[in-house]
């Protein structure tokens, strides 16, 4: 009989409002957080490209948290910060740049950069080749491979004087490439980057 009385009393305690309130106060299990996350499966060293869609999250600041698209000039615009170059940077590098800029206006800003949609990236091959046009990047791509993918050279191509035009943070950089030399040596292949223009004279 004593056991039954104790069980009923214990049951009443569990149902009491005070006990329920304490249960609600119990902290929820911690969830892992990340300073950089991506909606799409992009690699950590993924370089942002004009046309990419981003979600910039600034913790506890709805005004600065925005969905943006990288403009053709490679920049995005945020309140207070203004224009910021995004193209060519990884999401982590952009996050760090925004964090540094916002420190002038916010104490210890916490910024997250999310890639919500990435633009298909290509290089362009033009000039004395059989089929000028874009070549989509689906992984590492060398100059030799890109030329092969457009059908190879035309009859008058100067294989020793190929130019690669590359957009950098300070402007267009021009690299030279000798096709014949590349085939005759054991050097590592010259890899192209998104947006590169290969010009065959």
Residue pairs with C-beta under 8 A, 6 or more apart in sequence:
13 19
34 112
35 92
35 95
35 110
35 112
36 91
36 92
36 95
36 112
36 113
37 112
37 114
38 46
38 91
38 114
38 115
39 55
39 114
39 115
39 116
39 117
40 115
40 116
40 117
40 118
42 91
42 115
42 118
44 90
44 92
45 90
46 90
46 91
46 115
46 118
47 87
47 88
47 89
47 90
47 193
47 194
48 54
48 70
48 86
48 87
48 88
48 89
48 90
48 91
48 94
48 115
49 70
49 87
49 118
49 119
49 121
49 194
49 195
50 70
50 71
50 72
50 73
50 74
50 87
50 119
51 69
51 70
51 72
51 119
52 69
52 70
52 86
52 87
52 115
52 117
52 118
52 119
53 67
53 68
53 69
53 70
53 115
53 116
53 117
53 118
54 67
54 68
54 69
54 70
54 76
54 86
54 91
54 113
54 114
54 115
54 116
55 65
55 66
55 67
55 68
55 112
55 113
55 114
55 116
56 64
56 65
56 66
56 67
56 68
56 76
56 78
56 98
56 111
56 112
56 113
56 114
57 65
57 111
57 112
57 113
57 114
58 64
58 65
58 102
58 106
58 109
58 110
58 111
59 109
59 110
59 111
59 112
61 106
61 109
63 79
64 78
64 79
64 80
64 102
66 78
67 116
68 76
68 77
68 78
69 76
70 76
70 86
70 87
74 85
74 86
74 87
74 88
74 167
75 83
75 84
75 85
75 86
75 87
76 83
76 84
76 86
77 83
77 84
78 84
78 98
80 101
80 102
80 104
80 105
81 98
81 101
81 102
84 94
84 97
84 98
84 101
85 169
86 94
87 167
88 167
88 168
88 169
89 97
91 113
91 114
91 115
92 113
94 113
95 111
95 112
95 113
98 109
98 111
98 113
99 109
99 110
99 111
102 109
102 111
103 109
120 136
121 136
121 137
121 194
121 195
122 134
122 135
122 136
122 137
122 194
122 195
123 134
123 135
123 137
123 141
123 146
123 192
123 193
123 194
123 195
123 196
123 197
123 198
124 132
124 133
124 134
124 135
124 196
124 197
124 198
125 132
125 133
125 135
125 146
125 147
125 149
125 150
125 197
125 198
125 200
126 132
126 133
126 197
126 198
126 199
126 200
127 157
127 198
127 199
127 200
127 201
128 153
128 154
128 156
128 157
128 158
128 200
128 201
129 147
129 150
129 151
129 152
129 153
129 154
129 157
129 200
130 150
130 151
130 152
130 153
130 154
131 150
131 151
132 150
133 150
135 141
135 146
135 149
135 150
137 192
137 194
140 191
141 191
141 192
142 189
142 190
142 191
142 192
143 162
143 164
143 177
143 179
143 182
143 189
143 190
143 192
143 198
144 179
144 182
144 183
144 189
145 189
146 192
146 198
147 153
147 179
147 198
147 200
153 159
153 179
153 200
157 200
157 201
158 200
158 201
159 178
159 179
159 180
159 200
160 178
160 179
160 180
160 181
161 176
161 178
161 201
162 176
162 177
162 178
162 179
162 198
162 199
162 200
162 201
163 174
163 175
163 176
163 177
163 198
163 199
163 201
164 174
164 175
164 176
164 177
164 190
164 192
164 196
164 197
164 198
164 199
165 172
165 173
165 174
165 196
165 197
165 199
166 172
166 173
166 174
166 175
166 193
166 195
166 196
166 197
167 173
167 195
175 190
177 190
177 198
182 189
182 190
192 198
